[in-house]
């Protein structure tokens, strides 16, 4: 993982934390605190969008072949 991808991950983590605090402040009727958190969230979202536009997507890990189980065919017995 590159430094840019690590920074994106840390920004996303910080946004989750701030959104949680914002929700708690709103439910506790702490509107001034919620408004301050909202400004922080908006600034981080703007930074996250700008950085995500510049950074190429992270390489996906290689996938292997997944074996599938096959059913054995039941042998039909013929009477006769």
C-alpha positions in Angstrom: 0.0 0.0 0.0 1.4 3.4 -1.0 1.6 6.5 1.2 -1.3 8.0 -0.7 -3.5 5.0 -0.2 -2.6 5.0 3.5 -3.6 8.7 3.7 -6.9 7.9 2.0 -7.6 5.1 4.5 -6.8 7.4 7.4 -9.0 10.2 6.0 -11.9 7.7 5.7 -11.3 6.5 9.3 -11.3 10.0 10.6 -14.5 10.8 8.7 -16.3 7.8 10.2 -15.1 8.9 13.7 -16.3 12.5 13.2 -19.6 11.5 11.7 -20.2 9.3 14.7 -19.4 12.2 17.1 -21.7 14.5 15.0 -24.6 12.0 15.3 -24.1 11.8 19.1 -24.0 15.6 19.4 -27.1 16.0 17.3 -29.0 13.4 19.4 -27.9 15.2 22.6 -29.1 18.5 21.2 -25.6 20.0 21.2 -26.1 21.9 18.0 -23.1 24.2 18.3 -20.8 21.2 18.7 -22.5 19.4 15.8 -22.1 22.5 13.6 -18.4 22.7 14.3 -18.0 18.9 13.6 -20.0 19.5 10.4 -17.4 22.0 9.2 -14.6 19.6 10.0 -16.4 16.8 8.1 -16.9 19.0 5.1 -13.3 20.0 4.9 -12.1 16.3 5.2 -14.6 15.2 2.6 -13.3 17.8 0.2 -9.7 16.7 0.9 -10.7 13.1 0.5 -12.4 13.7 -2.9 -9.5 15.7 -4.2 -7.0 13.0 -3.1 -9.1 10.2 -4.5 -9.2 11.9 -7.9 -5.4 12.0 -8.0 -4.6 8.5 -6.7 -5.0 5.5 -8.9 -7.0 2.7 -7.5 -5.2 0.2 -5.3 -4.2 -3.0 -7.0 -6.5 -5.9 -6.4 -5.0 -9.0 -5.0 -4.7 -11.8 -7.5 -7.5 -14.3 -7.4 -6.9 -18.0 -7.7 -9.1 -20.7 -9.2 -11.8 -21.8 -6.8 -12.5 -25.5 -7.0 -16.1 -26.5 -7.3 -17.5 -29.7 -5.9 -19.3 -31.9 -8.3 -21.9 -34.4 -7.3 -21.4 -37.9 -8.2 -24.1 -39.1 -10.5 -26.3 -41.7 -9.0 -26.1 -45.0 -10.8 -29.5 -46.1 -12.0 -30.1 -49.7 -11.5 -32.2 -51.4 -14.1 -34.4 -54.2 -13.0 -34.1 -57.0 -15.3 
